[in-house]
Each structure stands twice: as C-alpha cells, then as structure tokens.
C-alpha cells in the first residue's frame, strides 16, 4: 500500500542507505537526535522527511519498501 509518512533517512557519502518510517515528525526528530549521538556525524547525514512510500506491515510494524518521489 502507498502512504505518506515521515521517514528518518540515513545518507552516507550522499547516497541513501536506510529509511525508517515514523508516526510523527516529533518521533522522527527524537530518533534523529539519538542516532546523531551514537554515530560519527561527519560522514553520516540523518534527515527527517515527509515522503510518499510503498509500505508493508509485518508483525504489526510498518516498513518502507520503496520511497516514491
């Protein structure tokens, strides 16, 4: 199914390598702050972005299959 969700996006050297759906912008920003504290922020960029994505629900959790831009 296709939904508009907030996604926490991880970019390494300008290339998107991971994306995680979040329920709200508040939750996304909180996760971004925690992630930045645990990772070397010089090479890795975290972004919160509202995206249209193909979503799969697996064991009660949403998962982004593909971001449609």
C-alpha positions in Angstrom: 0.0 0.0 0.0 1.2 3.6 -0.6 1.1 6.1 2.2 2.5 9.5 3.1 4.7 9.0 6.1 7.6 10.7 8.0 10.8 8.9 7.3 14.1 9.0 9.1 16.6 8.8 6.3 20.3 7.8 6.7 22.7 9.0 4.0 26.3 8.0 3.7 28.5 9.9 1.2 25.4 11.4 -0.4 23.7 8.1 -1.0 20.6 7.0 0.8 21.3 3.7 2.6 18.5 3.3 5.1 15.0 4.6 5.8 12.7 4.0 8.7 9.0 5.1 8.9 8.0 7.2 11.9 4.4 8.0 13.1 5.1 11.8 13.5 7.6 14.5 12.9 8.2 14.7 16.7 9.1 11.0 16.8 11.3 11.3 13.8 13.3 14.2 15.3 13.7 12.4 18.6 15.1 9.4 16.8 17.4 11.6 14.7 18.8 13.2 17.8 19.5 9.9 19.5 21.1 8.5 16.3 23.4 11.5 15.8 24.7 11.0 19.4 25.7 7.4 18.6 27.2 7.7 15.1 30.1 9.7 13.7 28.2 12.7 12.2 31.0 13.8 9.9 30.2 11.2 7.2 26.7 10.2 8.0 23.7 12.6 7.5 20.3 12.0 9.1 17.2 13.6 7.7 13.5 13.7 8.7 11.4 14.0 5.6 7.7 13.6 4.7 7.6 11.1 1.9 5.3 9.1 -0.2 6.3 5.5 0.2 5.3 2.0 -0.5 4.6 0.5 2.9 4.5 -3.1 4.1 3.1 -4.1 7.5 5.0 -7.0 9.0 4.3 -8.4 12.5 2.4 -5.2 13.4 5.2 -2.8 12.3 5.4 -0.6 9.2 8.3 -1.0 6.9 9.2 1.2 3.9 9.7 -0.9 0.8 10.3 1.9 -1.6 10.3 5.7 -1.5 8.3 7.3 -4.3 9.4 10.9 -5.1 
